[in-house]
Amino acid sequence: MEERTCCPVDRSQLNCAETWIQASEATTDYLHTCGWMGWPNFPPPLPFPDGEGCVGFRNGRFGNNSTPGWKEYSGACLKRPMKAGTTYLIRFYIGFAVARYSPPLDVVFFGTPDCKNLPFGVGNPNYGCPLNGQGWMEMGSVPAAGVNEWVRREIRLTPSVDIYAIAIGPDCTPEDSPNDLYYFLDHLVLADEEAFGFQVAASGNPCKSGFTLNVPDLAGRQYQWFKEGVALVGETAPELEVKTGEGDYQVRVSDQDGCVVTPVYAHRLPRTESVLHRVICPESIFAFHGRQLTRPGVYVDTLKGVNGCDSIVRLNLTPVQEQTDSVQAHIFPGVRPVGKRKFTSPGNYAITLQSKEGCDSLVLLKLEYYQVFRPTAFSPDGDGRNDFFTVYGGKELVSIQSLQVFDRWGGLVYEGADLTPNDSNSGWDGRNKDKPLSPGLYVYQAILRMDDGKDRRIQGEVTLVR
């Protein structure tokens, strides 16, 4: 599953893998760490037994659109036929997700004497297994079960006719399940039985105890394991539990007729690497996996991932320079909060705040009163001077949202809205319902829209003069 011509970006892309093809109209999936890594409901067990890719297949679709006959197979047209009367082994790993999606199943190996029979069921994704058509035969099967793991299985078979095309997948029995059923295949090797005697296979998670290398246990054979060409003392069984770490392993198989040495099995632990970019404040401490860092730099730590393999974390720790900023703000007489501090009068203040990186940031605050003027008296006598009561101000005053005036008994005598500041011809003209009011003291309140987009409420007294 490692030889590929492209990285899969979605389901049904077994065409990216070399050798194996879609055998059925219902399409298998190609998963690879360079691209698409499968369905969210059916995450593959990691790491893959061999390299970085595998095949995923369904054994029935259920739920709202139940199609029990939806069975997916991978296949190949062989470069050399499997000869009639010769015994072969198909050795592979079958992967399982959680139990409700990957219950036990029988994995079946099918064959046909004509490559024209591949693919089968064209145009009908509910076709099912290849035996539903002509030219195919079941050559062998093996039961398998697991939960969130890979299990190695093999099928021994002796064809009665020359076989030119093969397919592997679920058995032909229609399933009945409340859930879609899904499985994975990896490291499929087909060879005659004698050839398998000279190849090393692996079993288990290479990052955990119990990981083994093995060759078939053939009667009358003696075994000796080697690492880097040096014999491993006492390791004379067909199976070797790897306790001596990474390296190149081989086994010598001998009998009364002589001996052979298997090709090298390169045992390498899969590793992942991630890079973190963080900042450190002056005179502070950064905690990194139990270490207390006080200086910028590049730091590396090796952790154990969820699958037991090494996960290398590289930390790029960069300094944050002390930041200084200047801010100009305005207040009305009263209180203005800045951070956890409150200011009641204009002035220049130095404030230490926390930046977004969590470091101290110095802010130089210049605080001034809003330039807002409210007359204490006006004379609406029609002489063009002080005929209206309104609010005046600098550029910080954007608009007068509302202005209300009350008499000494609390009665509303004037109400204006959305007034233009500094307009001496708008505001209260000393009348109520077009009737001039008596001279005297009146109370007002106004809501002002300032240049920061916020509204401020002011109130006071004004004298009407006749």
C-alpha positions as CSV (number, residue, x, y, z in Angstrom):
1,M,0.0,0.0,0.0
2,E,3.0,2.3,0.1
3,E,3.8,2.5,-3.7
4,R,1.5,5.3,-4.9
5,T,1.1,7.8,-7.7
6,C,-0.8,10.4,-5.8
7,C,-2.0,11.4,-2.3
8,P,-5.7,10.7,-1.7
9,V,-7.8,13.7,-0.9
10,D,-11.2,11.9,-0.4
11,R,-12.8,8.4,-0.4
12,S,-12.7,5.9,-3.2
13,Q,-9.2,6.8,-4.4
14,L,-7.5,3.4,-4.5
15,N,-6.3,4.5,-8.0
16,C,-3.6,6.4,-6.1
17,A,-2.1,3.1,-5.0
18,E,-0.1,0.9,-7.3
19,T,-0.7,-2.8,-7.9
20,W,-4.1,-3.0,-6.1
21,I,-7.2,-1.7,-7.8
22,Q,-11.0,-1.4,-7.2
23,A,-12.3,-5.0,-7.7
24,S,-15.9,-4.1,-7.1
25,E,-18.3,-1.4,-8.2
26,A,-18.7,-0.5,-4.5
27,T,-15.4,1.3,-4.1
28,T,-12.8,0.7,-1.4
29,D,-11.0,3.7,0.1
30,Y,-7.3,4.5,0.1
31,L,-5.9,6.1,3.3
32,H,-2.5,7.7,3.5
33,T,-0.8,10.0,6.0
34,C,0.1,12.3,3.1
35,G,-3.6,13.1,2.5
36,W,-7.0,11.6,3.4
37,M,-7.0,9.6,6.6
38,G,-10.5,8.1,6.5
39,W,-14.0,8.6,7.8
40,P,-14.6,10.4,11.1
41,N,-16.7,7.5,12.4
42,F,-14.1,4.9,11.4
43,P,-10.6,6.1,12.5
44,P,-7.9,3.6,11.6
45,P,-5.8,2.1,14.3
46,L,-2.4,3.8,14.3
47,P,0.4,3.3,13.5
48,F,-0.2,1.4,10.3
49,P,1.6,-2.0,10.3
50,D,3.6,-1.2,7.2
51,G,4.5,2.4,6.2
52,E,2.0,5.2,5.9
53,G,-1.0,3.8,3.9
54,C,-3.8,1.3,4.0
55,V,-7.1,0.3,2.4
56,G,-10.5,0.7,4.0
57,F,-13.6,-1.3,3.0
58,R,-17.3,-1.7,3.9
59,N,-19.2,-4.9,4.6
60,G,-22.7,-3.5,4.2
61,R,-24.3,0.0,4.6
62,F,-27.1,0.5,7.1
63,G,-29.1,3.2,8.8
64,N,-31.6,5.3,6.7
65,N,-30.5,3.8,3.4
66,S,-29.9,0.1,4.3
67,T,-28.0,-1.8,1.6
68,P,-26.7,-5.1,3.2
69,G,-25.3,-6.2,-0.2
70,W,-22.9,-3.2,-0.3
71,K,-19.6,-5.0,-0.1
72,E,-16.2,-3.6,-1.1
73,Y,-13.2,-5.5,-2.5
74,S,-9.7,-4.8,-3.6
75,G,-8.1,-6.8,-6.3
76,A,-5.2,-7.2,-8.8
77,C,-4.5,-8.7,-12.2
78,L,-1.4,-10.8,-11.4
79,K,1.9,-10.3,-13.3
80,R,2.4,-14.1,-13.1
81,P,-0.5,-16.5,-12.6
82,M,-0.9,-18.6,-9.5
83,K,-0.2,-22.1,-10.9
84,A,-2.6,-25.0,-10.4
85,G,-1.4,-27.4,-7.8
86,T,1.1,-25.0,-6.2
87,T,0.5,-24.0,-2.5
88,Y,0.4,-20.2,-1.8
89,L,0.1,-18.0,1.2
90,I,-1.7,-14.6,1.2
91,R,-0.5,-12.8,4.4
92,F,-2.0,-9.5,5.4
93,Y,-3.1,-7.3,8.3
94,I,-6.8,-6.6,9.0
95,G,-7.6,-3.5,11.0
96,F,-10.5,-2.9,13.3
97,A,-12.2,0.3,14.5
98,V,-14.5,0.3,17.6
99,A,-16.6,-2.9,18.1
100,R,-19.9,-1.5,16.9
101,Y,-18.4,-0.6,13.5
102,S,-15.9,-3.5,13.2
103,P,-17.4,-6.7,14.6
104,P,-15.7,-10.1,13.8
105,L,-15.7,-11.1,10.2
106,D,-14.4,-13.7,7.7
107,V,-11.9,-12.4,5.3
108,V,-12.2,-14.2,2.0
109,F,-9.7,-14.6,-0.9
110,F,-11.3,-15.0,-4.4
111,G,-9.7,-15.9,-7.7
112,T,-10.5,-16.1,-11.4
113,P,-8.7,-17.5,-14.4
114,D,-9.4,-14.4,-16.5
115,C,-8.4,-10.8,-15.8
116,K,-11.5,-9.7,-17.9
117,N,-13.6,-10.7,-14.8
118,L,-12.0,-7.8,-12.9
119,P,-13.7,-5.5,-11.9
120,F,-17.0,-7.2,-11.3
121,G,-20.5,-5.8,-10.7
122,V,-19.9,-2.8,-13.0
123,G,-22.8,-0.4,-12.7
124,N,-24.3,-2.1,-9.6
125,P,-22.8,-1.0,-6.3
126,N,-25.1,-3.5,-4.5
127,Y,-23.7,-6.4,-6.5
128,G,-22.1,-8.0,-3.5
129,C,-19.4,-10.6,-3.5
130,P,-17.8,-11.8,-6.8
131,L,-19.5,-15.2,-6.6
132,N,-22.7,-13.5,-7.6
133,G,-21.4,-13.6,-11.1
134,Q,-19.5,-15.9,-13.5
135,G,-15.8,-16.9,-13.5
136,W,-14.9,-16.4,-9.8
137,M,-14.2,-19.0,-7.1
138,E,-13.6,-18.8,-3.4
139,M,-10.0,-19.9,-2.7
140,G,-9.8,-19.6,1.1
141,S,-10.9,-17.6,4.1
142,V,-9.9,-16.8,7.7
143,P,-11.8,-15.4,10.7
144,A,-10.6,-12.2,12.3
145,A,-11.6,-10.1,15.3
146,G,-10.2,-7.1,17.1
147,V,-11.0,-3.7,18.6
148,N,-9.0,-0.6,17.7
149,E,-6.1,-2.8,16.5
150,W,-4.4,-4.5,13.6
151,V,-4.4,-8.3,13.5
152,R,-2.1,-10.4,11.2
153,R,-3.8,-13.2,9.3
154,E,-2.8,-15.5,6.5
155,I,-4.7,-17.9,4.1
156,R,-3.1,-21.0,2.7
157,L,-4.5,-22.0,-0.7
158,T,-3.8,-24.4,-3.6
159,P,-5.6,-23.4,-6.8
160,S,-7.1,-26.2,-9.0
161,V,-6.7,-24.0,-12.1
162,D,-4.3,-21.2,-13.1
163,I,-5.4,-18.0,-11.4
164,Y,-4.8,-14.7,-13.2
165,A,-6.8,-12.2,-11.1
166,I,-7.6,-12.0,-7.4
167,A,-9.9,-10.1,-5.0
168,I,-9.9,-9.9,-1.2
169,G,-12.6,-8.6,1.1
170,P,-15.6,-9.7,3.3
171,D,-17.5,-13.0,2.9
172,C,-20.6,-13.3,0.8
173,T,-23.2,-13.5,3.6
174,P,-25.4,-10.4,3.8
175,E,-25.1,-8.6,7.1
176,D,-27.7,-7.2,9.4
177,S,-26.5,-4.4,11.7
178,P,-27.7,-1.0,13.1
179,N,-24.3,0.5,12.1
180,D,-22.2,0.7,8.9
181,L,-19.5,-2.0,9.1
182,Y,-15.9,-1.0,8.1
183,Y,-12.4,-2.5,8.2
184,F,-8.9,-1.9,7.0
185,L,-6.3,-3.9,5.1
186,D,-2.5,-3.4,5.0
187,H,0.7,-5.2,4.0
188,L,-0.9,-7.8,1.7
189,V,1.8,-10.2,0.5
190,L,1.0,-13.1,-1.9
191,A,3.7,-15.7,-2.7
192,D,4.2,-19.4,-2.9
193,E,4.6,-21.1,0.5
194,E,8.3,-21.8,0.1
195,A,9.1,-18.2,-0.7
196,F,7.4,-17.1,2.6
197,G,9.9,-19.2,4.5
198,F,12.6,-16.6,3.6
199,Q,10.8,-13.3,4.5
200,V,10.5,-11.7,7.9
201,A,7.1,-10.3,8.9
202,A,6.2,-8.1,11.9
203,S,3.4,-8.3,14.4
204,G,2.1,-5.8,17.0
205,N,2.8,-2.2,17.8
206,P,6.5,-1.5,17.2
207,C,6.4,1.2,20.0
208,K,5.1,-1.2,22.7
209,S,6.2,-4.4,24.3
210,G,5.2,-7.6,22.6
211,F,6.3,-6.4,19.1
212,T,7.6,-9.5,17.3
213,L,9.4,-10.5,14.0
214,N,8.7,-13.9,12.7
215,V,9.1,-16.4,9.9
216,P,6.9,-19.5,9.3
217,D,7.6,-22.4,11.6
218,L,8.6,-25.1,9.2
219,A,9.2,-28.7,10.4
220,G,12.8,-29.8,10.5
221,R,14.3,-26.2,10.3
222,Q,16.6,-24.4,12.7
223,Y,16.6,-20.7,13.2
224,Q,19.1,-18.0,14.3
225,W,18.3,-14.3,14.5
226,F,20.8,-11.6,13.8
227,K,20.9,-7.8,14.3
228,E,23.3,-5.8,12.2
229,G,25.0,-9.0,11.2
230,V,25.6,-10.1,14.9
231,A,23.9,-13.2,16.2
232,L,21.4,-12.7,19.0
233,V,22.3,-15.1,21.8
234,G,19.5,-17.6,22.6
235,E,17.2,-16.3,19.8
236,T,16.7,-19.6,17.9
237,A,12.9,-19.7,17.5
238,P,10.8,-18.7,14.4
239,E,9.5,-15.7,16.4
240,L,11.6,-13.0,17.9
241,E,10.3,-10.5,20.5
242,V,12.2,-7.4,19.7
243,K,13.9,-6.1,22.9
244,T,17.1,-4.8,21.3
245,G,15.7,-1.7,19.6
246,E,15.8,-0.3,16.1
247,G,18.1,-1.9,13.5
248,D,18.4,-4.3,10.6
249,Y,17.2,-7.8,11.5
250,Q,17.7,-11.1,9.7
251,V,17.2,-14.8,10.4
252,R,19.2,-17.8,9.2
253,V,17.0,-20.8,8.4
254,S,18.8,-24.1,8.0
255,D,18.1,-27.8,7.6
256,Q,20.0,-30.9,6.6
257,D,20.3,-29.6,3.0
258,G,21.9,-26.2,3.9
259,C,20.7,-22.8,5.0
260,V,19.4,-19.5,3.7
261,V,19.4,-16.0,5.2
262,T,16.4,-13.8,4.9
263,P,16.4,-10.4,3.4
264,V,17.0,-7.6,5.9
265,Y,14.0,-6.3,7.9
266,A,14.7,-2.7,8.7
267,H,13.0,-2.1,12.1
268,R,12.4,1.7,12.6
269,L,10.1,3.3,15.1
270,P,7.6,5.8,13.6
271,R,8.1,9.2,15.0
272,T,6.0,12.4,14.8
273,E,7.4,15.9,15.2
274,S,5.5,19.1,16.0
275,V,6.8,22.7,16.3
276,L,5.5,25.2,18.9
277,H,6.0,29.0,18.6
278,R,5.7,30.7,22.0
279,V,6.9,34.0,23.5
280,I,8.5,34.7,26.9
281,C,8.1,37.9,28.8
282,P,11.1,39.7,30.3
283,E,12.2,38.4,33.6
284,S,9.6,35.6,33.6
285,I,9.5,31.8,33.6
286,F,8.1,29.6,30.8
287,A,7.1,26.0,31.9
288,F,7.9,23.4,29.2
289,H,7.2,19.8,30.1
290,G,8.6,20.1,33.6
291,R,11.4,22.5,32.7
292,Q,11.5,26.1,33.9
293,L,12.8,28.2,31.0
294,T,14.0,31.8,31.5
295,R,15.7,32.5,28.2
296,P,14.6,32.6,24.6
297,G,15.9,29.8,22.3
298,V,15.0,26.5,20.7
299,Y,14.2,23.6,23.0
300,V,13.5,20.0,22.1
301,D,11.7,17.3,24.2
302,T,10.7,13.8,23.3
303,L,7.3,12.5,24.6
304,K,5.4,9.3,24.3
305,G,2.4,9.6,21.9
306,V,-1.0,7.9,22.4
307,N,0.2,4.9,20.3
308,G,3.4,4.5,22.4
309,C,5.7,6.0,19.7
310,D,8.0,9.0,20.2
311,S,6.6,12.4,19.7
312,I,9.2,15.1,19.3
313,V,8.2,18.6,20.3
314,R,10.3,21.5,19.2
315,L,9.7,24.8,21.0
316,N,10.7,28.1,19.5
317,L,10.7,30.5,22.4
318,T,11.1,34.1,21.3
319,P,11.3,37.2,23.6
320,V,8.7,40.0,23.8
321,Q,10.2,43.4,24.2
322,E,8.8,45.7,26.8
323,Q,6.0,47.6,25.1
324,T,5.3,51.3,25.6
325,D,2.3,53.1,24.2
326,S,0.7,56.5,24.5
327,V,-3.0,57.1,24.8
328,Q,-4.9,60.3,24.8
329,A,-8.4,60.2,26.4
330,H,-11.1,62.5,27.7
331,I,-13.5,62.4,30.7
332,F,-16.3,64.3,32.1
333,P,-15.8,65.4,35.7
334,G,-16.3,62.2,37.7
335,V,-14.7,58.7,37.4
336,R,-13.1,56.9,34.5
337,P,-11.8,53.3,34.9
338,V,-8.6,52.2,33.1
339,G,-7.8,48.6,33.8
340,K,-8.2,48.2,37.6
341,R,-7.5,51.9,38.3
342,K,-9.9,54.9,38.4
343,F,-9.1,58.5,37.4
344,T,-11.2,61.5,38.5
345,S,-9.1,64.4,37.2
346,P,-7.1,65.3,34.2
347,G,-3.3,64.6,34.2
348,N,-0.6,62.4,32.8
349,Y,-0.4,58.9,34.2
350,A,1.9,55.9,33.7
351,I,-0.1,52.6,33.7
352,T,1.2,49.1,33.6
353,L,-1.3,46.7,31.8
354,Q,-1.0,43.1,30.5
355,S,-0.5,42.6,26.8
356,K,-2.2,39.9,24.7
357,E,1.0,37.8,25.2
358,G,0.6,38.1,29.0
359,C,3.5,40.5,29.4
360,D,3.6,43.9,31.1
361,S,2.9,46.8,28.8
362,L,3.5,50.4,29.8
363,V,0.8,52.9,28.8
364,L,1.3,56.6,29.0
365,L,-2.1,58.1,29.5
366,K,-2.8,61.8,28.9
367,L,-6.3,62.5,30.4
368,E,-8.2,65.7,29.7
369,Y,-11.7,66.9,30.3
370,Y,-14.1,66.9,27.4
371,Q,-14.5,70.5,26.0
372,V,-18.3,70.8,26.6
373,F,-19.9,74.2,27.4
374,R,-23.4,74.6,28.8
375,P,-24.7,78.1,29.2
376,T,-26.0,79.0,32.7
377,A,-28.5,81.5,31.3
378,F,-30.1,82.6,28.0
379,S,-32.5,85.4,26.9
380,P,-34.9,84.4,24.1
381,D,-35.9,88.0,23.2
382,G,-35.3,87.7,19.4
383,D,-32.2,89.9,19.3
384,G,-30.2,87.1,17.7
385,R,-28.1,86.6,20.7
386,N,-28.5,83.8,23.2
387,D,-32.1,83.2,21.9
388,F,-31.7,79.4,22.3
389,F,-30.4,77.1,25.0
390,T,-28.2,74.3,23.6
391,V,-24.9,72.5,24.3
392,Y,-21.6,73.6,22.8
393,G,-18.3,71.6,22.5
394,G,-15.1,70.8,20.7
395,K,-14.6,68.2,18.0
396,E,-15.1,65.4,20.6
397,L,-18.8,66.2,20.7
398,V,-20.5,64.5,17.8
399,S,-24.2,65.0,18.4
400,I,-26.8,65.8,21.0
401,Q,-28.9,62.7,21.1
402,S,-31.6,64.3,23.3
403,L,-32.2,67.4,25.4
404,Q,-35.0,67.7,28.0
405,V,-35.9,70.8,30.1
406,F,-38.1,70.7,33.2
407,D,-39.7,73.4,35.3
408,R,-39.3,73.6,39.1
409,W,-42.2,71.3,39.7
410,G,-40.7,68.6,37.4
411,G,-42.9,69.2,34.4
412,L,-41.4,68.6,31.0
413,V,-41.4,71.9,29.1
414,Y,-39.1,71.0,26.2
415,E,-37.7,67.9,24.5
416,G,-35.5,67.8,21.4
417,A,-33.6,64.9,19.7
418,D,-30.6,64.6,17.3
419,L,-29.6,68.2,17.6
420,T,-26.4,69.6,16.0
421,P,-23.9,70.8,18.5
422,N,-22.8,74.5,18.5
423,D,-25.9,75.5,16.5
424,S,-27.0,78.8,18.2
425,N,-30.4,78.7,16.3
426,S,-31.5,75.3,17.6
427,G,-32.4,74.0,21.0
428,W,-34.9,75.4,23.6
429,D,-36.4,78.8,22.8
430,G,-37.9,79.4,26.2
431,R,-41.4,78.3,25.1
432,N,-43.7,75.5,25.9
433,K,-46.3,74.6,23.3
434,D,-45.5,78.0,21.6
435,K,-46.2,79.9,24.8
436,P,-43.4,82.0,26.3
437,L,-42.5,80.7,29.8
438,S,-41.9,82.9,32.8
439,P,-38.3,83.9,33.7
440,G,-36.7,81.7,36.3
441,L,-34.6,78.6,37.0
442,Y,-35.1,75.5,35.0
443,V,-33.5,72.0,35.1
444,Y,-32.2,70.1,32.0
445,Q,-30.6,66.8,31.1
446,A,-28.9,65.8,27.9
447,I,-27.5,62.7,26.3
448,L,-24.3,63.5,24.2
449,R,-22.7,61.2,21.6
450,M,-18.9,61.6,21.9
451,D,-16.2,60.7,19.4
452,D,-15.5,57.3,21.0
453,G,-19.0,56.2,20.0
454,K,-20.3,56.2,23.5
455,D,-23.2,58.3,25.0
456,R,-22.7,60.4,28.1
457,R,-25.5,61.9,30.2
458,I,-25.1,65.4,31.7
459,Q,-27.5,67.5,33.7
460,G,-27.6,71.0,35.2
461,E,-29.6,74.2,35.7
462,V,-30.2,77.1,33.3
463,T,-31.8,80.5,34.0
464,L,-34.4,82.0,31.6
465,V,-34.0,85.8,31.4
466,R,-36.7,88.1,30.0
